[in-house]
Amino acid sequence: MLSPAEVDDLASAMKHPLDGTLVRVLVYGGLRISEASALQHQDLDASSHTVRVHRSVRDASGHIEVGDTKTYAARRVTLPNRWLVN
């Protein structure tokens, strides 16, 4: 288990800022990589610091498909507001 400082260090070490954001979403949001990969801008509600998780990405015989989450359930995940931008 990483401490918040270690998560920040890992995210800061990423070559691209969006990769750092991905690290934080995975850690603080508890998302699967397939769920985080399917996120779109409209899934973020900056005013409530939440992300709507309702899709996932999968590899289907060499083709990327976006579909339901593993559990077929949508959910809202609250993220720390210190690194979300309105």
C-alpha positions, -999 to +999 in steps of 0.1 A: +000+000+000+013+034-010+011+064+012-004+096-002+031+110-005+043+080-024+013+082-048+022+118-055+058+109-061+048+082-085+023+104-103+049+132-105+074+108-120+053+101-150+066+116-183+032+130-193+009+149-169-021+128-180-003+097-169+001+112-135-037+119-134-043+083-144-022+071-115-042+092-091-076+081-105-066+044-103-053+048-067-077+072-051-108+062-071-102+024-070-109+021-107-098-008-128-075+002-157-103-009-181-127+015-164-102+044-162-094+039-199-131+043-208-136+076-190-146+106-210-146+143-201-184+143-194-179+116-168-161+141-145-182+164-123-157+189-110-182+207-088-188+175-067-153+160-073-168+128-086-163+106-116-191+085-131-179+050-139-202+032-163-180+019-191-149-002-195-125-010-224-116-045-234-096-062-262-119-084-283-097-104-306-074-075-313-101-048-315-108-023-287-144-023-275-161+000-250-189-016-231-203-023-197-182-024-165-171-058-152-200-058-127-225-042-152-232-015-126-226+022-128-212+041-098-200+075-088-165+077-072-154+107-052-118+119-058-097+142-037-102+178-048-066+189-043-057+179-079-090+184-097-094+215-117-128+232-123 
